[in-house]
Amino acid sequence: MKNFSKTALMSVVLLTIACSGANELSNNNPPETNALYPSWYGAYEFSSDSTDFYARATAVASDADMAKTRAEKEARALLESYIAKELEDVRSELERDGSSIVKEPNFLLMLRNAHSKIEEQARVSRTEAVMKDGVYRGFAMVEIVKKDVNDLIESGLNSNSQYRREFVGSTGYKELFDN
């Protein structure tokens, strides 16, 4: 009997909760749409369009120029890193498809050397610094033309035509530059 009354009580409570209508929650003080970030900054660190690859970064410093410089360096490093990841995906796909060339240490070294030049080849397209709470936050966006990346990779693999033909001729590689 004791268990029955507990079960009945729980059933009534659960039934009451289940039948009550959902109330709309409202916030009369919505958060700022992150006014600190410039409108051009975007939501992603890395992106691309049909012609370019882009990277965005932010950094802090005690003065505006240093904050922008740090953000630029970070954006350049991110750009190179993201493109290197894309190239590694192409290489891994070739390896899965049975290519033995893309596993060779010399190929890996040549590919790494080719894409390492992306950082220095990228150009700064936007920078900005904002002061908040006594600290400057710098923002930077760098970009590199896809054709320039392609040229760097082809040039880096140029000393071995078999490497270049296998990698640059792959479907995955072409898709990376056709998007």
C-alpha positions in Angstrom: 0.0 0.0 0.0 2.8 2.3 0.9 4.5 1.8 -2.5 1.1 2.3 -4.2 0.7 5.8 -2.7 4.3 6.8 -3.7 3.6 5.5 -7.2 0.3 7.4 -7.4 1.9 10.6 -6.1 4.7 10.4 -8.6 2.3 9.7 -11.4 0.2 12.7 -10.5 3.3 14.9 -10.4 4.6 13.6 -13.7 1.2 13.9 -15.3 1.0 17.5 -14.1 4.4 18.3 -15.5 3.7 16.6 -18.8 0.4 18.4 -19.3 1.6 21.8 -18.4 2.3 24.0 -21.5 5.8 25.0 -22.3 6.5 28.6 -21.5 8.6 30.7 -23.9 11.7 31.9 -22.3 12.8 35.4 -23.2 15.8 37.4 -22.4 15.3 41.1 -22.2 19.0 41.6 -22.2 20.4 39.7 -25.2 24.2 39.4 -25.4 26.0 41.7 -27.7 26.7 40.3 -31.1 30.3 40.3 -30.1 30.9 44.0 -31.0 34.6 43.5 -30.3 35.1 41.6 -33.5 35.1 43.5 -36.8 32.3 42.6 -39.3 34.8 41.3 -41.8 36.3 38.8 -39.3 33.8 36.0 -39.9 33.0 32.9 -37.9 35.8 30.6 -39.2 39.6 30.8 -38.9 40.0 29.3 -42.4 37.9 29.5 -45.5 38.2 29.5 -49.3 36.3 30.5 -52.3 36.8 29.8 -56.0 40.0 31.8 -56.2 41.6 32.2 -52.8 42.3 30.6 -49.4 41.8 32.8 -46.3 42.8 32.7 -42.7 41.8 35.0 -39.8 43.4 35.3 -36.4 43.4 37.5 -33.3 46.0 38.4 -30.8 46.4 40.7 -27.8 49.2 43.1 -26.9 49.8 46.3 -25.0 49.9 48.4 -28.2 47.8 48.4 -31.4 50.6 47.8 -33.9 52.0 44.8 -31.9 48.5 43.3 -31.6 48.0 43.5 -35.3 51.5 42.1 -36.0 50.8 39.2 -33.7 47.4 38.5 -35.3 49.0 38.6 -38.8 51.7 36.1 -37.8 49.1 33.8 -36.3 46.9 34.1 -39.4 49.8 33.3 -41.7 50.6 30.2 -39.6 46.9 29.1 -39.6 46.7 29.5 -43.3 49.7 27.3 -43.9 48.5 24.8 -41.3 45.0 24.5 -42.8 46.3 24.1 -46.4 48.9 21.6 -45.2 46.0 19.6 -43.7 44.1 19.7 -47.0 47.2 18.5 -48.8 47.6 15.8 -46.3 44.1 14.7 -46.9 44.9 14.4 -50.6 48.1 12.4 -49.8 46.2 10.1 -47.5 43.5 9.5 -50.1 46.2 8.5 -52.6 47.8 6.2 -50.1 44.5 4.5 -49.4 44.0 4.1 -53.1 47.3 2.2 -53.2 49.9 4.8 -54.2 53.3 3.9 -52.7 55.0 7.1 -53.9 53.1 9.3 -51.4 54.6 7.3 -48.5 58.2 7.8 -49.6 60.3 10.0 -47.2 61.6 12.1 -50.1 58.1 12.9 -51.4 56.9 13.8 -47.9 59.9 16.2 -47.5 59.4 17.8 -50.9 55.7 18.3 -50.2 56.4 19.8 -46.7 59.0 22.2 -48.1 56.6 23.2 -50.9 53.7 24.2 -48.6 55.9 25.8 -46.0 56.4 28.7 -48.4 52.7 29.6 -48.1 53.3 31.7 -44.9 55.7 34.0 -46.6 53.7 34.2 -49.9 50.3 35.0 -48.2 49.3 38.7 -48.2 47.6 40.6 -45.6 44.1 41.7 -46.7 42.8 43.3 -43.5 44.0 44.3 -40.1 42.4 46.1 -37.2 43.0 46.8 -33.5 40.5 47.5 -30.8 41.2 48.5 -27.2 39.2 46.9 -24.5 40.0 46.9 -20.8 43.4 48.5 -21.3 44.5 45.8 -23.8 44.6 46.0 -27.6 43.2 43.1 -29.5 44.5 42.8 -33.1 42.7 41.2 -35.9 44.1 40.1 -39.2 43.0 38.3 -42.3 45.6 36.9 -44.8 44.9 35.3 -48.1 46.7 33.5 -50.9 45.5 32.9 -54.4 44.8 29.2 -55.1 46.9 29.4 -58.3 49.9 30.6 -56.2 49.5 27.6 -53.9 49.3 25.3 -56.9 52.4 26.9 -58.3 54.3 26.4 -55.0 53.3 22.7 -54.8 54.1 22.0 -58.5 57.4 23.9 -58.1 58.3 22.0 -54.9 57.6 18.6 -56.6 59.1 19.7 -60.0 62.4 17.9 -59.5 60.6 14.5 -59.5 58.1 14.4 -62.4 56.6 11.1 -61.1 55.8 12.7 -57.7 54.3 15.8 -59.4 52.3 13.8 -61.8 50.9 11.4 -59.2 50.0 14.1 -56.6 49.0 17.1 -58.8 47.1 14.8 -61.2 45.0 13.2 -58.5 41.2 13.9 -58.3 41.5 15.1 -54.6 44.2 17.6 -55.5 42.1 19.0 -58.4 39.0 19.3 -56.3 41.0 21.3 -53.7 41.7 23.9 -56.3 38.5 23.8 -58.3 36.2 24.7 -55.4 
